[in-house]
Amino acid sequence: MNFAEMFALLIGFALSLWVVKTSAQLAYKKEVTWEQAFLQWLLLLILAALISVILSMLKFGYLLKRLTFGLF
């Protein structure tokens, strides 16, 4: 991985962490620390991975293709 790719990955990480922090502050209407935002961001990644595994086990893509008659 070269410098440009590493820099883009770092910017993406910081931006996504800032979005989680800002949305948590808006939802809770109080100050959220960076540590709390990081833990929430980590929880979101874990939940996304779990949902991905569950949907792949259920062959959701096949079901979606059948329900939409292959439009997607």
C-alpha positions in Angstrom: 0.0 0.0 0.0 1.5 3.3 -1.1 1.4 6.6 0.7 -1.7 8.0 -1.2 -3.7 4.9 -0.5 -2.8 4.9 3.2 -3.6 8.7 3.4 -7.0 8.1 1.8 -7.7 5.3 4.2 -6.7 7.5 7.2 -8.9 10.4 5.9 -11.8 7.9 5.4 -11.4 6.6 8.9 -11.3 10.1 10.5 -14.3 11.2 8.5 -16.4 8.2 9.4 -15.5 8.6 13.1 -16.4 12.3 12.9 -19.8 11.5 11.4 -20.5 9.0 14.2 -19.4 11.5 16.8 -21.6 14.3 15.3 -24.7 12.1 14.9 -24.3 10.7 18.4 -24.1 14.3 19.8 -27.2 15.2 17.9 -29.1 12.1 19.0 -28.1 12.3 22.7 -28.1 16.2 22.9 -24.9 16.1 25.0 -21.2 16.0 24.4 -19.8 12.7 23.2 -16.1 11.9 23.7 -13.9 10.5 21.0 -13.6 7.3 22.9 -17.4 6.8 23.0 -17.6 7.7 19.3 -14.9 5.1 18.5 -16.7 2.4 20.5 -19.9 3.2 18.7 -18.1 3.2 15.3 -16.6 -0.2 16.2 -20.0 -1.6 17.2 -21.4 -0.4 13.8 -18.7 -2.3 12.0 -19.4 -5.4 14.0 -23.1 -5.2 13.4 -22.6 -4.6 9.6 -20.3 -7.7 9.5 -22.9 -9.8 11.3 -25.7 -8.6 9.1 -23.6 -9.4 6.0 -22.9 -12.9 7.2 -26.6 -13.6 8.1 -27.8 -12.2 4.8 -25.3 -14.3 2.9 -26.3 -17.4 4.8 -30.0 -16.7 3.9 -29.1 -16.1 0.2 -30.8 -12.7 0.4 -29.4 -11.7 -3.0 -31.2 -14.6 -4.6 -34.4 -13.7 -2.8 -34.0 -10.0 -3.8 -33.4 -10.9 -7.4 -36.5 -13.1 -7.5 -38.7 -10.4 -5.8 -37.6 -7.7 -8.2 -37.7 -9.9 -11.3 -34.1 -9.4 -12.0 -34.2 -5.6 -12.3 -31.1 -5.1 -10.1 
